[in-house]
Amino acid sequence: MIVQVPEETDLTALKVTMEYINGTIMDFQNGVTLDYTNPRSFKIKGIDEETIYTYEFIITTEKVGPASIKAMTINGIETDYVLTDDKNVAVPYIPALMDFTSVNVELTAGFGNKIDESFTGQGLNLMNGNNKVSIKGSNGVTTEFTIDIPQISAEPVFKKTIQN
């Protein structure tokens, strides 16, 4: 279970209350202040009074839900940003030129997202703009993304201020 809370929430001292209708929460106490900066787990005894289900409980200030690509690393160089359009085409903006015809790509997906294990990111030709990757969002929906041709970032590598 993943719960998104407002960005300014202090995860180190939260009082959480939850209710489960089809069973009994076993090792969780409502209203007790706990640190939720790391995932916690709890157990639920099923309505059959025998089956025990274990759940991981994550509270985060990061955006959860649909699948997303937050960043890419291309041959060891991190993108400045990745823009994704409404057709799930992800355009990486990178601060350096390189030969993009055979690169290794590492993806950073959104919080709680799972990148399909079949995507290795090795030896990709990013110049064809047709590399596919499937990512399952924390909402349980899998989305296929197309990695488009990298663009040079408009972010300056360095700046110099001239004084009059």
BELMOTA-V540410 format. One record per run of one state. SS is the DSSP state (A for helix, B for strand, O for the rest). FROM is the first residue (numbers start at 1). TO is the last residue. Records with the same first field share a line. If there is no record, write none. Layout:
# BELMOTA-V540410
SS = FROM-TO / FROM-TO
This chain:
# BELMOTA-V540410
O = 1-1 / 5-13 / 16-22 / 26-32 / 35-39 / 47-51 / 61-68 / 75-76 / 85-88 / 95-102 / 104-104 / 110-113 / 116-123 / 125-125 / 129-130 / 137-141 / 148-150 / 153-164
B = 2-4 / 14-15 / 23-25 / 33-34 / 40-46 / 52-60 / 69-74 / 77-84 / 89-94 / 103-103 / 105-109 / 114-115 / 124-124 / 131-136 / 142-147 / 151-152
A = 126-128
